[in-house]
Structures are given as structure tokens and as C-alpha cells.
Amino acid sequence: MATITTPDVPFDTELSDLIEYRDRAVLSQVIVKDDVSQHTLFCLGKDTDIEEHTATRNASVTVIEGTGTLTLNGKPIALKPGVFVFMPANAPHALVASENLTFLLTLTA
């Protein structure tokens, strides 16, 4: 998957058209990236996990479809469509997809 656009070109898209799953795999597609933010669509196949890690930037997760569990600072958060989570920079987090799961990850300065 590749970057869709740059920040100097307005555009719109139907995110559901970009969703793609592979068994126990993480697929990601950067939609827009500039000097202060990055918007990436993540698609995780059922039973896929992302091990605990941190990010140097503030981040937010907006769940589009599917279910899973995000563990943020040791606290489990149930993910389902419509859930929004803010993660401050350097907060340890991990994720497990209970079923196919898609979310929009936004990183900010």
C-alpha cells in the first residue's frame, strides 16, 4: 500500500474502499502525510497482534470496523466501530485484533 496524496492537494476518499485483509497480517496505508501529521489506515487480520511499543508523537486511533483490544499504559480498551482513543507520546501500547480490524491512526507533532 502506498501514500494516496500529499497535503497540498485536497482530496476525499471512501475509506471502506481501501480496506484489505490478509490472514494474521498488518497492512497499512499512509493516506496523508505532512510536516506535522500523518494519517494511516491500518487493517489487521483476525488474531493479529502488535507487540507493545511506544511512539515519539501523540497519536489517536479511530476504529472503523471490527473488534480488538488496545492495551494502553497497561489498561485494556475494547475496540469496536466508532471508538476513539488518544495516546500521548511515549505511552506504551499493544493491540490484538479479535476479528478483522480496521482503524485510522493519526500521528501529530
C-alpha positions in Angstrom: 0.0 0.0 0.0 1.3 3.5 -0.8 0.7 7.1 0.1 -2.5 8.4 -1.5 -1.8 12.1 -1.5 0.3 15.0 -0.3 -1.1 17.8 1.9 -1.1 20.4 -0.8 -3.7 18.5 -2.9 -7.2 18.4 -1.5 -9.0 15.1 -1.9 -11.6 12.8 -0.4 -11.9 9.1 -0.4 -14.2 6.3 0.9 -12.1 4.6 3.5 -14.1 1.4 3.1 -12.7 1.1 -0.5 -9.2 0.9 0.9 -9.8 -1.9 3.4 -7.9 -5.1 2.7 -7.2 -8.0 5.0 -4.7 -10.8 4.9 -4.6 -13.7 7.4 -2.8 -12.7 10.6 -1.1 -9.8 8.9 -0.9 -6.0 9.4 -1.5 -3.9 6.2 -1.0 -0.1 6.5 -1.5 2.7 4.0 -0.4 6.3 4.6 -3.3 8.4 3.3 -1.9 11.9 4.0 1.5 13.0 5.5 3.0 16.4 6.1 5.5 18.0 8.5 3.1 17.9 11.5 0.8 15.0 11.0 0.3 11.6 9.4 -2.9 9.7 8.8 -2.5 6.0 8.2 -5.2 3.3 7.6 -4.4 0.0 9.4 -6.0 -3.3 8.5 -5.3 -6.2 10.8 -6.4 -9.7 10.0 -8.2 -11.7 12.7 -5.9 -12.9 15.6 -3.1 -10.5 14.6 -1.3 -8.7 17.3 1.1 -5.7 17.5 3.6 -6.1 20.4 3.9 -3.4 23.0 5.8 -0.4 21.7 5.9 3.4 22.1 5.7 6.3 19.6 7.5 9.6 20.0 4.5 11.6 18.8 0.9 12.0 20.1 -1.4 9.6 18.3 -5.1 8.8 18.0 -6.9 5.7 16.9 -10.4 5.8 15.3 -11.9 2.4 14.8 -13.7 1.9 11.5 -14.7 -1.8 11.6 -14.0 -5.0 13.6 -13.1 -5.6 17.2 -10.0 -6.0 19.2 -8.2 -4.8 22.4 -5.8 -2.0 22.7 -3.7 -2.1 25.9 -2.6 1.5 26.7 -0.4 2.1 29.8 -1.4 -1.4 31.0 -5.2 -0.6 30.7 -7.2 -2.7 28.2 -9.6 -0.8 25.9 -12.2 -2.6 23.9 -12.1 -1.6 20.2 -15.2 -1.5 18.1 -16.5 0.7 15.3 -16.8 4.3 16.5 -14.3 4.1 19.4 -11.7 6.9 19.5 -8.6 6.7 21.7 -6.0 9.4 22.3 -2.4 8.2 23.1 0.1 10.7 24.4 3.7 10.5 23.1 5.8 7.7 24.7 2.8 5.8 26.2 3.3 2.0 25.9 0.6 0.3 23.9 -0.1 -3.0 22.2 -3.0 -4.3 20.2 -4.8 -7.6 19.4 -7.4 -8.0 16.7 -10.2 -10.3 17.8 -11.6 -10.3 14.3 -10.6 -8.4 11.2 -10.0 -4.8 12.4 -9.5 -1.5 10.6 -8.6 1.8 12.2 -7.3 5.2 11.2 -4.1 6.1 13.1 -3.3 9.8 13.3 0.1 11.0 14.5 0.7 14.6 15.4 3.6 16.8 16.4 
